[in-house]
Amino acid sequence: LLYGFLKLAGDSDFAAKFLSVFFSVLTVPVVAATGRRLGGSRVGLLAAVLAAISPLYVWYAQEVRMYTLLTFLAALAFYLSLRSVEDLRRGAYRLGMAWAAAAFLAAGLGILTQYLAVFLVPALGFGLVAALARRKRPLILVGAAFLAVAGPLFLVEALWGRLIAEPTPQFREVSPFAILWDLLGRTAAGLTPEGPLLDGLAAALLGLILLGLFKGPNWPVRWWLAGLVLLPAAATALVGSQRPVVSNVRHLIFATPGLYLVAALGLEAVRRRFPRPVPILLGVLGAGAAVGLLQYFDPNLQKDDFRSLVAYLQENVGPADLVLVHEATVLHVFEHYDRGYLWAEALPRFGEAVGSRLPPDFEARLERLKSAHRRVWFVYWPRSIAGDPTGVIPAWLESNLFAVSDRNFAGRGMGVAVRAYVTRPPTEKAVPAGVQTADLRSADGLKILGWEVAGPPTADGRIDLSFYFRAEATGLSDYRLVVRLVDAQDHPWAYFDGRPIPAWPTGRWPLGEVVRADLTLRLAPGTPAGTYRLEVGLAPGEAGGPAPLLDRAGNPAGTLVGLGEVAVPGAYRSRPDFDRAVPDRLGLRCGCGLRLRELAPNSREILAGRLLTVRGYYQRAGSINPAAYRLVLELRQGAGAAAAGAWPLGPTAPAGSDWLAGVYDLRVPATVGPGEYRLVGRLLGPEGRPETLVGGLGRNLTEVDLGLVRVSTPERRFDPPQPAHPADVYYGNLLHLLGYTLDRNG
């Protein structure tokens, strides 16, 4: 059902969750209609209110899973079965059996949705027996109840090996009382409350259910109601005490519509005898539901954050890396967010079971994956899974690979996490041949020996690099590695700032051994093809800039030192994280097939006489040649332009490219006075005329307001004081040092 719906509606998060919300909402009127037939309009309204505020239904309405569909089908089976009982009791056998057939059909669809719904079928059969019994025949009804419970028990026992090949540890054998008590508490309060609050709400709901059964409708319907409400839950609980089929209340959610119905009958029975306590009881149940609903907003109770997990992987996984998913069911969610960008596979796959020891075929597959990839990003649940309950595969990875990072995306569910491994040890006996040498070191003895491009850069801007280090002293700082790729104008196009090996701080590196750190640089969207300068630095601690590096002779080399050049094919091809990296603040498009997403200065404050750097990001829909278009930027105050410049939009891009980017340096003349200036941009076509840009609400623009820039003037002294130590040193053609004076106070 979901597969067909997504084919029609697309695979957005909204479309994926729509059916869950739809069936959760649709359950409410079905419960209301059933309650109305059971006890009148007031009972229908009370049942609808309990279902509408159910924290359980709200929770599962937000998941792309089948539990709200299962709940709806169970509620529909209850309604159809009640219609069947009513018609059979008044002698309309043909119509009654038609309703019964429809009820069994709804239950059958429930079984196809979740196999534990099989316990609905004998309960429906018990309802038919209760309806057809002309007189009270307790022995017949008790025998039918026994069959309704024992039948599924034997069925599950007979088919256990086919239902579940390898039990999952979180599916545990629990006493029937614990399962039923948890069902009552979660039906009243949802998944989050615990302790006395949960027990109190479970007791309140149980009291209303018992009152509704004994003070509700007449006896034939009461037998039907008791069987339909109690038997499925009881049978599931008994099976769960013998076989691990129940993980939490979601496996009993098909019983909750009946519980809300009987609780509504109990409230109505109280109202008839004691009207005043009804608002209090409703307030207690409503307060419990409110507590459960409010706790859903607690960050510690968020759902497993697969979106952030995939975004993290898309930003860090290199072209030679593998994403290995430990739980095959997670692979569907992963593929939903990744859309085929990363190389991922599941192990064990669907239907596979590892057992307590790693079979030879599994080990051979892991060895092949190890030899074929530079790094393995292992997506796992911290709890055990069905296909590998003893964690044999994670144990093999820990024994045969080297863990370099671990990131947890915890949630109320399984708590998904990812651990990165390098497939060869990060320590080397010597620097490999062919590595470009660096010979730089920090003041306390961490030496940068060399670097290399570990694989060919990709057309979407991923570059795998390896750096080689050696600790030449003990007690090193915990350094971060800072890496930049800059063009000839010193504009950065790629940046990395983090531990060389996240899980292994530099202060713990072995003395005298060569340590290799692998990382992936990500070029900015639309980075032009060309040769870029690679700069590195070492920054101590978790924050702050790079510390000075020393060269081979011990002389200061700078904080960011150029190591060499890297030729890149650009970052033209669309990549999933581009849309997250570049906001679409402008949202403008022109008839030439170009979309202007972002055009913003690096700073909103600048000194007169300096360069104001503006970076632009564009998406191309047609075959536009960006070199044929020009971008005009002006700083205006009033009607006049204080500074202006024009540049080609960007270099010629290869055919089929999606992204374009440009960096433009607007010089603010030294004569510009201080104050606020408005930055304005225009796009000129090949013939030199302004292009019309279409924005939101169909606005047509020929120029774009890019916001205010504050210009200030530096302090200038044309009669400098006589320095204590005169000097006459030129630094290129930009700076002339006249002298210096030492501060005696230090």
matplotlib code that plots the C-alpha trace (Angstrom):
import matplotlib.pyplot as plt

x = [0.0, 2.8, 4.8, 2.0, 1.1, 4.7, 4.8, 1.8, 2.6, 6.4, 8.8, 9.0, 8.7, 5.2, 4.1, 5.8, 4.1, 0.7, -0.8, 0.2, -1.5, -4.5, -5.3, -4.7, -7.2, -9.6, -9.6, -11.3, -14.7, -14.7, -14.4, -17.0, -19.5, -18.9, -19.4, -22.6, -24.1, -22.9, -24.3, -25.6, -24.1, -22.5, -20.6, -19.5, -18.3, -16.4, -14.7, -13.8, -12.2, -10.2, -8.9, -8.3, -6.1, -4.3, -0.5, -0.1, -1.9, -0.1, 3.3, 2.7, 1.0, 4.5, 6.2, 6.4, 5.2, 2.1, 0.8, -1.9, -3.2, -3.3, -5.2, -7.7, -8.3, -8.9, -11.3, -13.1, -13.3, -14.9, -17.5, -18.4, -18.5, -20.9, -23.2, -23.0, -24.0, -26.9, -28.4, -27.9, -29.6, -32.7, -32.9, -31.4, -29.0, -28.0, -27.2, -25.5, -23.2, -22.4, -21.3, -19.3, -17.6, -16.6, -15.3, -13.2, -11.9, -10.8, -9.1, -7.4, -6.0, -4.8, -2.9, -1.2, -0.2, 1.1, 1.0, -0.1, -3.4, -4.2, -5.6, -8.5, -9.9, -10.8, -12.2, -14.5, -15.5, -16.3, -18.4, -20.4, -20.9, -22.1, -24.6, -26.0, -26.5, -30.3, -30.0, -27.3, -25.1, -22.0, -20.4, -20.6, -19.2, -16.4, -15.5, -15.5, -13.3, -10.9, -10.6, -10.2, -7.1, -5.7, -6.1, -3.6, -1.3, -1.0, -0.9, 2.1, 3.8, 3.4, 4.5, 7.2, 10.2, 8.6, 7.5, 10.8, 14.0, 16.2, 14.6, 15.7, 16.9, 14.7, 11.7, 11.7, 9.5, 7.4, 4.7, 1.1, 0.3, 3.3, 2.2, -1.4, -0.5, 1.8, -0.9, -3.3, -0.7, 0.5, -3.1, -3.8, -0.5, 1.6, 5.2, 7.0, 5.5, 6.9, 6.5, 3.6, 2.0, 1.9, 0.5, -2.1, -3.4, -3.4, -5.5, -7.9, -8.4, -8.8, -11.5, -13.4, -13.0, -14.4, -17.3, -18.0, -18.1, -20.5, -22.7, -22.6, -25.0, -27.2, -25.7, -25.3, -23.5, -21.6, -20.3, -19.3, -17.6, -15.8, -14.5, -13.5, -11.7, -10.1, -9.4, -6.9, -4.9, -5.0, -3.9, -1.1, 0.1, 0.1, 2.1, 4.4, 5.1, 6.2, 7.7, 9.5, 7.0, 6.2, 8.7, 6.4, 2.8, 2.9, 2.5, -0.8, -2.0, -4.8, -6.5, -6.5, -9.7, -11.7, -10.2, -11.2, -14.7, -15.2, -13.6, -16.2, -19.0, -17.5, -17.5, -21.1, -22.0, -20.5, -22.3, -25.6, -25.1, -22.7, -22.6, -20.1, -17.0, -17.1, -15.3, -12.7, -12.1, -11.9, -9.5, -7.3, -7.2, -6.7, -3.9, -2.1, -2.5, -1.2, 1.9, 2.6, 2.1, 4.3, 7.1, 7.3, 8.8, 11.7, 14.9, 15.9, 12.7, 13.0, 12.7, 15.7, 17.2, 17.9, 17.8, 20.7, 22.6, 22.4, 23.3, 26.4, 27.4, 26.9, 29.2, 31.9, 31.9, 34.5, 34.2, 36.2, 34.2, 31.4, 28.4, 27.6, 24.2, 23.9, 20.1, 18.5, 15.2, 17.2, 18.4, 15.0, 15.1, 18.7, 17.8, 14.8, 17.1, 20.2, 18.5, 21.3, 24.2, 26.4, 27.6, 25.6, 24.6, 23.2, 24.8, 23.2, 20.7, 17.0, 16.4, 20.0, 21.1, 24.7, 24.2, 26.8, 29.8, 30.7, 30.1, 32.9, 30.8, 30.1, 33.8, 34.7, 32.2, 33.6, 37.1, 36.1, 34.5, 37.6, 39.9, 37.7, 37.2, 39.3, 37.0, 33.9, 31.1, 29.2, 25.5, 24.2, 21.8, 23.4, 20.9, 21.2, 19.3, 17.5, 20.0, 23.0, 21.7, 25.2, 26.9, 29.4, 29.7, 30.6, 33.1, 34.8, 35.0, 36.6, 39.1, 40.1, 39.6, 40.6, 37.9, 38.5, 35.2, 31.9, 28.7, 25.4, 22.0, 20.0, 16.3, 13.3, 13.6, 16.7, 19.2, 20.9, 24.7, 27.6, 31.2, 33.9, 36.8, 39.9, 40.6, 44.3, 46.1, 46.8, 50.4, 53.2, 56.8, 57.8, 56.3, 55.3, 57.1, 55.5, 54.1, 54.8, 57.0, 56.1, 58.7, 56.8, 56.3, 54.6, 56.5, 56.0, 57.0, 54.2, 55.7, 53.8, 55.8, 53.9, 50.6, 49.0, 45.8, 44.6, 42.1, 41.0, 38.8, 35.1, 33.0, 30.8, 33.8, 35.0, 38.8, 40.3, 43.6, 46.0, 48.4, 51.4, 52.6, 55.1, 55.1, 58.7, 57.9, 55.6, 52.8, 51.6, 48.6, 45.3, 45.7, 43.1, 44.2, 43.2, 43.2, 42.2, 42.1, 42.5, 42.6, 45.2, 43.2, 43.4, 39.6, 38.9, 36.9, 37.3, 37.9, 38.4, 38.9, 38.9, 41.0, 43.2, 41.8, 38.7, 38.8, 42.5, 43.8, 47.3, 48.4, 48.0, 49.9, 52.9, 56.3, 58.3, 55.8, 54.4, 50.6, 48.4, 45.2, 42.6, 40.1, 37.7, 37.7, 34.4, 34.6, 32.0, 29.1, 30.0, 33.8, 35.4, 37.8, 41.4, 44.5, 44.3, 46.8, 46.7, 47.3, 47.6, 47.9, 47.7, 45.3, 45.6, 42.5, 38.8, 38.6, 40.9, 43.1, 46.2, 49.4, 52.7, 54.5, 58.3, 60.2, 63.0, 65.5, 63.3, 62.3, 58.7, 56.8, 53.4, 50.1, 48.7, 51.4, 51.1, 52.2, 51.5, 48.8, 45.8, 44.1, 40.3, 37.6, 35.3, 32.2, 29.5, 27.4, 24.6, 25.2, 22.5, 24.3, 24.6, 21.0, 21.7, 25.0, 23.7, 20.5, 18.1, 17.8, 17.3, 15.1, 15.4, 15.4, 15.8, 14.6, 18.2, 17.8, 19.7, 18.5, 20.2, 20.3, 22.8, 24.7, 26.2, 29.3, 31.7, 31.4, 28.9, 31.7, 34.7, 37.5, 37.7, 40.5, 39.9, 38.3, 34.7, 34.4, 31.0, 30.3, 27.5, 25.8, 23.7, 21.9, 21.7, 18.6, 19.6, 22.8, 23.7, 27.3, 28.1, 31.1, 28.8, 26.9, 28.3, 27.5, 27.5, 27.9, 27.5, 27.8, 25.2, 24.5, 21.6, 21.6, 25.3, 27.5, 30.5, 32.0, 31.2, 32.6, 31.6, 32.8, 32.0, 29.4, 31.8, 34.1, 32.8, 31.3, 31.1, 27.9, 25.4, 26.7, 24.1, 25.9, 27.9, 29.7, 31.7, 33.7, 33.9, 36.2, 34.7, 37.3, 36.0, 38.0, 40.0, 38.2, 34.8, 33.5, 32.2, 28.6, 26.1, 25.9, 23.5, 24.9, 23.0, 23.5, 22.5, 22.8, 23.8, 23.0, 25.3, 24.2, 24.9, 21.3, 20.0, 18.3, 14.8, 14.8, 11.6, 11.2, 8.5, 4.9, 5.9, 7.9, 10.0, 13.4, 16.2, 18.4, 18.7, 19.0, 21.8, 21.6, 23.6, 27.4, 29.0, 32.1, 34.6, 37.8, 41.0, 43.0, 45.6, 48.5, 50.5, 53.0, 54.0, 56.0, 59.7, 60.1, 62.7, 64.1, 64.1, 63.8, 63.4, 61.9, 59.5, 57.2, 56.4, 54.6, 52.0, 53.8, 56.7, 58.0, 59.4, 60.4, 59.1, 59.0, 59.0, 56.5, 58.6, 55.6, 55.5]
y = [0.0, 2.4, 1.5, 2.2, 5.5, 6.7, 6.0, 8.3, 11.0, 11.0, 9.9, 13.1, 12.7, 14.2, 11.6, 8.8, 9.7, 10.7, 7.2, 6.8, 10.1, 9.3, 5.9, 7.3, 10.1, 7.7, 5.4, 8.1, 8.2, 4.4, 4.2, 6.9, 5.0, 1.8, 3.5, 5.1, 1.7, 0.2, 2.9, 5.9, 9.2, 10.1, 6.8, 7.4, 10.9, 9.7, 6.9, 9.3, 11.8, 9.0, 7.9, 11.4, 12.4, 9.0, 9.6, 6.1, 7.0, 10.3, 8.6, 6.0, 8.5, 10.1, 6.9, 5.4, 2.1, 0.0, 0.3, 3.0, 0.9, -2.1, -0.1, 1.2, -2.4, -3.6, -0.8, -1.5, -5.2, -4.3, -2.2, -4.7, -7.5, -5.5, -4.9, -8.7, -9.4, -6.9, -8.4, -12.0, -11.4, -10.0, -12.9, -11.2, -14.1, -13.3, -9.7, -10.7, -13.2, -10.6, -8.2, -11.1, -11.9, -8.2, -8.3, -11.4, -9.7, -6.7, -9.0, -10.8, -7.5, -6.9, -10.2, -9.2, -6.0, -7.6, -11.3, -10.9, -9.7, -13.4, -13.2, -11.1, -14.0, -16.4, -13.5, -12.7, -16.3, -16.1, -13.1, -15.1, -17.9, -15.4, -13.9, -17.2, -18.6, -18.3, -18.7, -18.2, -21.2, -20.5, -23.8, -23.2, -19.7, -20.8, -23.5, -21.1, -18.7, -21.5, -22.3, -18.6, -18.5, -22.0, -22.1, -19.2, -20.7, -23.9, -22.1, -19.9, -22.9, -24.9, -22.0, -20.5, -21.5, -19.9, -16.8, -15.9, -17.6, -16.0, -14.4, -10.8, -10.2, -7.2, -9.5, -11.1, -13.6, -11.7, -12.8, -12.3, -10.0, -7.7, -7.6, -6.8, -4.2, -2.5, -2.5, -0.7, 1.9, 2.7, 2.8, 5.5, 7.4, 6.6, 5.4, 7.9, 7.9, 5.5, 4.5, 5.5, 7.7, 4.8, 2.4, 4.9, 5.5, 1.8, 1.2, 3.9, 2.6, -1.0, 0.2, 1.8, -1.3, -3.6, -1.2, -0.9, -4.7, -5.3, -2.2, -1.9, -3.3, -6.3, -9.8, -11.1, -7.9, -8.0, -11.5, -10.3, -7.2, -9.1, -11.7, -9.2, -6.9, -9.4, -12.5, -11.0, -9.2, -12.3, -14.7, -12.4, -12.0, -15.8, -16.4, -13.6, -15.4, -18.6, -17.1, -13.8, -12.1, -8.9, -6.1, -3.3, -2.1, -1.6, -5.4, -5.2, -1.9, -3.8, -4.3, -0.6, 0.5, -2.0, -0.8, 2.8, 1.6, -0.2, 2.6, 5.0, 2.6, 2.7, 6.5, 6.5, 4.0, 6.3, 9.3, 7.6, 6.8, 9.5, 12.4, 14.6, 12.3, 12.0, 15.3, 14.4, 11.0, 12.6, 15.2, 12.4, 10.6, 13.8, 14.9, 11.6, 11.8, 15.4, 14.4, 11.7, 14.1, 16.8, 14.4, 13.6, 17.1, 16.2, 15.9, 12.8, 11.1, 12.0, 9.3, 7.7, 10.6, 8.9, 12.2, 13.6, 10.2, 10.2, 14.0, 13.3, 10.4, 12.4, 15.1, 12.7, 9.5, 9.5, 8.0, 4.9, 4.3, 1.8, 2.3, -1.1, -1.3, -3.9, -4.1, -4.8, -3.0, 0.2, 0.0, 1.1, 4.3, 4.9, 4.7, 7.0, 9.8, 9.0, 8.5, 6.2, 8.7, 6.6, 3.0, 1.1, -2.5, -4.4, -7.3, -9.6, -9.2, -10.0, -13.6, -14.2, -15.2, -15.3, -17.3, -17.4, -17.8, -16.2, -18.6, -18.9, -17.3, -14.2, -13.9, -14.2, -11.4, -9.2, -9.8, -8.8, -5.6, -4.8, -5.2, -3.2, 0.0, 2.6, 3.1, 1.3, 3.4, 0.9, 1.9, -0.1, -0.2, -0.3, -3.0, -6.4, -7.3, -10.4, -11.4, -11.1, -11.4, -12.0, -9.2, -11.4, -8.9, -5.9, -8.1, -9.0, -5.4, -4.5, -7.3, -6.7, -3.0, 0.2, 2.4, 6.1, 7.7, 6.9, 9.0, 8.3, 9.5, 8.3, 8.3, 6.7, 3.7, 1.7, 4.5, 4.4, 5.0, 5.0, 4.0, 4.6, 2.1, 2.3, -0.9, -0.8, 0.1, 3.9, 3.3, 2.7, 1.7, 4.5, 7.0, 5.2, 6.0, 8.6, 10.7, 14.4, 15.6, 18.4, 18.5, 20.8, 20.5, 22.0, 23.7, 20.6, 18.0, 16.8, 16.5, 16.6, 14.3, 14.4, 14.0, 12.5, 12.5, 9.0, 8.7, 10.6, 13.6, 13.1, 15.4, 16.2, 17.6, 14.8, 14.5, 11.7, 12.8, 11.1, 12.9, 11.4, 12.4, 11.4, 12.3, 13.2, 14.0, 12.9, 15.0, 16.5, 18.7, 17.4, 18.9, 19.6, 19.4, 22.5, 22.0, 24.5, 24.5, 28.0, 29.6, 32.1, 35.0, 33.1, 32.3, 29.1, 26.4, 23.5, 23.5, 20.8, 21.4, 18.4, 15.8, 13.9, 10.7, 11.5, 8.5, 8.7, 12.1, 13.2, 13.2, 9.4, 8.7, 6.3, 8.0, 7.8, 5.9, 7.1, 7.7, 8.1, 10.1, 9.7, 12.4, 13.6, 17.2, 18.5, 21.2, 24.0, 23.6, 24.8, 25.0, 25.7, 23.1, 24.0, 23.8, 24.8, 25.4, 23.0, 24.6, 22.9, 24.0, 22.5, 24.0, 22.9, 22.2, 22.2, 25.8, 28.6, 29.1, 27.3, 27.6, 28.6, 25.8, 25.4, 24.4, 21.9, 24.4, 25.4, 28.8, 30.0, 28.8, 30.4, 29.1, 27.9, 26.6, 25.7, 22.1, 21.9, 22.0, 19.8, 19.5, 19.1, 18.6, 21.0, 20.3, 20.7, 17.6, 17.8, 16.3, 15.8, 17.9, 20.9, 21.9, 21.8, 23.7, 26.5, 28.3, 29.5, 33.0, 34.8, 32.2, 34.1, 32.7, 34.2, 33.1, 32.0, 28.9, 30.0, 30.1, 32.5, 30.8, 33.0, 36.2, 37.5, 39.3, 37.5, 40.4, 43.2, 45.5, 46.6, 49.2, 51.7, 50.7, 47.0, 44.3, 43.3, 39.6, 38.4, 34.7, 33.6, 30.2, 29.3, 26.3, 25.7, 24.3, 24.7, 25.0, 28.5, 29.5, 31.4, 33.1, 35.0, 36.7, 39.4, 40.2, 43.9, 44.9, 48.4, 50.0, 52.8, 55.6, 57.7, 57.9, 57.6, 54.5, 54.6, 51.5, 49.3, 46.3, 43.8, 40.2, 37.2, 35.2, 32.2, 30.2, 28.0, 24.9, 21.4, 20.2, 18.6, 20.6, 21.4, 23.9, 27.1, 29.3, 32.6, 34.8, 38.5, 41.0, 44.5, 47.1, 49.9, 53.0, 54.6, 57.8, 56.4, 58.0, 56.0, 55.0, 52.4, 51.5, 49.3, 46.5, 46.0, 43.3, 43.0, 40.3, 41.4, 39.1, 38.3, 41.6, 43.7, 44.3, 43.5, 40.2, 40.1, 38.0, 36.4, 36.1, 35.0, 36.0, 36.6, 39.7, 40.9, 42.5, 43.9, 44.4, 42.7, 44.3, 42.4, 44.3, 46.9, 47.0, 49.3, 51.1, 52.5, 54.4, 53.3, 55.7, 57.4, 59.4, 61.4, 62.6, 59.3, 59.5, 58.8, 55.1, 54.0, 51.5, 52.9, 50.4, 50.7, 47.3, 46.7, 43.7, 43.4, 46.5, 46.6, 47.4, 49.6, 49.2, 52.5, 51.2, 49.9, 50.7, 48.1, 48.3, 48.4, 47.1, 43.9]
z = [0.0, 1.0, -2.1, -4.5, -2.7, -2.9, -6.6, -7.0, -4.4, -4.4, -1.7, 0.5, 4.3, 4.1, 1.5, 3.4, 6.7, 5.2, 5.4, 9.0, 9.9, 7.6, 9.2, 12.8, 12.1, 10.4, 13.5, 15.6, 13.6, 13.4, 17.2, 17.6, 15.3, 17.2, 20.5, 19.4, 18.4, 21.7, 24.1, 22.3, 21.1, 24.4, 24.5, 20.9, 21.8, 24.9, 22.9, 20.1, 22.7, 24.2, 20.8, 19.6, 22.6, 22.7, 23.0, 21.5, 18.3, 18.1, 18.4, 15.7, 13.4, 13.1, 12.0, 8.5, 9.8, 9.6, 13.2, 12.6, 9.7, 12.0, 14.5, 11.9, 10.6, 14.1, 14.9, 11.6, 12.4, 15.8, 14.1, 11.4, 14.0, 16.1, 13.1, 12.6, 16.2, 16.0, 12.8, 13.9, 17.2, 15.4, 12.9, 9.8, 9.3, 5.7, 6.4, 9.7, 8.0, 5.4, 8.1, 9.7, 6.4, 6.1, 9.7, 9.0, 5.8, 7.9, 10.3, 7.4, 6.1, 9.7, 9.6, 6.4, 8.1, 11.3, 12.0, 15.7, 14.4, 13.9, 17.5, 16.2, 14.1, 17.0, 18.9, 16.0, 16.0, 19.7, 18.9, 16.4, 18.9, 21.5, 19.0, 17.8, 21.3, 21.8, 25.5, 28.0, 27.6, 29.8, 29.0, 25.2, 25.6, 28.0, 25.5, 22.6, 24.7, 25.4, 21.7, 20.9, 23.2, 22.7, 18.9, 18.2, 20.8, 18.9, 15.6, 16.7, 18.2, 14.9, 12.7, 15.0, 12.9, 9.8, 11.6, 13.2, 12.1, 14.8, 17.8, 18.6, 22.1, 22.7, 22.0, 25.4, 27.2, 29.7, 32.1, 30.8, 33.7, 32.9, 29.2, 30.0, 32.7, 30.3, 27.6, 30.0, 31.1, 27.6, 26.2, 28.8, 28.9, 25.8, 25.7, 27.9, 31.4, 33.9, 37.6, 39.8, 37.1, 34.6, 37.3, 38.4, 34.9, 34.2, 37.3, 36.4, 32.9, 34.3, 36.6, 33.8, 31.6, 34.3, 35.0, 31.2, 30.9, 33.8, 33.5, 29.7, 27.1, 27.4, 27.9, 24.3, 23.3, 26.6, 25.9, 22.4, 23.8, 26.5, 24.0, 21.4, 23.9, 26.2, 24.2, 21.6, 24.4, 26.6, 23.8, 22.7, 26.3, 26.8, 23.6, 24.7, 27.9, 26.0, 22.9, 22.4, 20.1, 22.1, 22.2, 23.5, 23.3, 19.5, 19.1, 21.0, 19.5, 17.7, 21.1, 22.0, 20.1, 22.1, 25.4, 24.6, 23.7, 27.0, 29.0, 27.4, 28.5, 32.0, 32.0, 30.9, 33.6, 36.2, 34.7, 35.0, 38.7, 39.9, 37.4, 39.2, 39.1, 35.3, 34.6, 37.3, 35.6, 32.2, 33.6, 35.1, 31.8, 29.9, 32.2, 31.7, 28.0, 28.1, 30.1, 27.5, 24.6, 26.2, 26.9, 23.2, 22.7, 25.1, 22.9, 24.9, 23.6, 19.9, 17.3, 15.7, 13.7, 10.4, 8.5, 10.5, 10.3, 6.5, 6.3, 8.5, 6.2, 3.0, 4.4, 5.5, 3.4, 0.6, -2.9, -1.9, 1.3, 2.1, 4.3, 6.0, 7.5, 10.3, 10.3, 7.0, 8.0, 8.5, 4.9, 3.6, 5.8, 4.8, 1.1, 1.5, 2.7, 0.7, -2.8, -4.0, -3.5, -1.2, -1.7, 1.0, 1.7, 4.5, 6.4, 7.3, 4.6, 4.8, 5.8, 6.8, 10.3, 11.6, 14.8, 17.6, 15.4, 12.1, 9.2, 6.6, 3.8, 6.0, 6.9, 3.2, 2.3, 5.1, 3.8, 0.3, 1.6, 3.6, 0.6, -1.7, 0.4, 2.1, 5.0, 6.3, 8.0, 10.1, 10.8, 13.7, 16.6, 20.0, 20.9, 19.3, 16.1, 14.8, 12.2, 14.5, 18.1, 19.7, 17.7, 15.8, 12.9, 15.1, 16.9, 13.6, 12.6, 16.0, 15.6, 11.9, 11.4, 13.3, 14.7, 14.0, 15.0, 16.6, 16.5, 18.1, 16.9, 19.8, 20.0, 21.8, 19.4, 18.9, 19.0, 15.7, 15.6, 13.1, 13.7, 11.1, 10.5, 8.3, 6.6, 7.2, 10.4, 10.8, 11.9, 9.4, 9.8, 7.4, 5.1, 1.9, -1.4, -3.6, -0.7, -1.0, 1.8, 4.2, 7.1, 9.4, 13.1, 16.1, 18.9, 21.2, 18.7, 16.4, 12.9, 9.6, 7.4, 4.2, 2.3, -0.7, -2.7, -1.9, -4.9, -7.9, -7.0, -8.1, -10.2, -7.2, -5.3, -2.9, -2.5, -0.4, 1.3, 3.6, 5.9, 7.7, 11.2, 13.8, 17.5, 18.4, 22.0, 24.8, 26.3, 23.0, 22.9, 21.5, 18.0, 15.4, 11.8, 9.7, 5.9, 3.2, -0.6, -1.9, -5.3, -6.6, -5.0, -1.6, -1.7, 0.2, -1.7, 0.8, 4.5, 7.2, 10.9, 13.2, 14.9, 12.4, 13.8, 15.9, 18.2, 18.8, 20.1, 19.1, 22.7, 22.8, 19.6, 20.1, 20.2, 17.0, 14.9, 11.6, 11.9, 8.9, 9.0, 6.2, 5.5, 2.8, 1.7, 0.4, -2.3, -2.1, -4.5, -8.0, -7.3, -10.8, -12.1, -11.7, -9.6, -5.9, -3.2, -0.2, 3.1, 6.5, 10.1, 13.6, 16.2, 19.9, 21.9, 20.8, 19.8, 18.6, 15.5, 14.3, 16.2, 14.5, 12.7, 12.4, 9.3, 9.1, 10.4, 13.3, 11.8, 11.9, 8.8, 9.5, 10.9, 7.6, 5.4, 1.7, 1.0, -2.7, -5.4, -6.0, -9.4, -9.1, -11.7, -9.9, -8.0, -10.7, -10.3, -7.8, -4.4, -1.6, 0.9, -1.5, -0.8, 2.9, 2.6, 0.4, 1.6, -1.1, 0.4, -2.9, -4.7, -8.0, -11.5, -14.9, -18.3, -19.2, -17.2, -14.1, -10.5, -8.1, -4.6, -2.7, -3.2, 0.0, 1.2, 3.6, 6.0, 6.6, 7.9, 6.0, 6.1, 3.2, 0.8, 1.3, -0.8, -0.1, -1.1, -2.3, -3.0, -5.3, -5.7, -8.7, -10.1, -13.8, -15.5, -19.1, -21.2, -20.1, -20.5, -17.3, -18.9, -21.2, -18.3, -16.1, -12.5, -11.5, -7.9, -6.5, -3.0, -2.9, -0.5, -1.9, -5.7, -6.2, -6.3, -3.9, -5.4, -8.4, -10.2, -12.9, -13.4, -15.5, -13.6, -13.6, -15.8, -18.5, -16.9, -18.4, -20.0, -17.6, -14.6, -12.0, -9.8, -10.4, -8.0, -8.2, -5.9, -6.6, -5.0, -4.9, -4.0, -1.7, -2.5, 0.3, -0.3, 0.6, 3.8, 6.8, 7.0, 5.9, 2.2, 0.3, -1.7, -5.0, -7.7, -11.3, -13.9, -17.4, -20.4, -23.3, -25.0, -21.9, -21.0, -17.5, -17.1, -15.6, -12.4, -11.1, -7.4, -5.0, -5.7, -9.4, -8.6, -11.6, -10.6, -12.6, -9.6, -6.2, -2.9, -1.0, 2.3, 4.1, 4.5, 7.1, 5.9, 8.4, 7.8, 9.4, 11.7, 9.5, 10.8, 8.3, 11.0, 12.7, 15.9, 15.9, 16.7, 19.4, 16.9, 13.3, 10.4, 6.7, 5.6, 2.6, 2.6, -1.1, -2.4, 0.4, 3.6, 4.6, 8.2, 9.5, 13.0, 16.3, 20.0, 22.8, 25.6, 28.9, 30.8, 28.8]

ax = plt.figure().add_subplot(projection="3d")
ax.plot(x, y, z, "-o")
ax.set_aspect("equal")
plt.show()
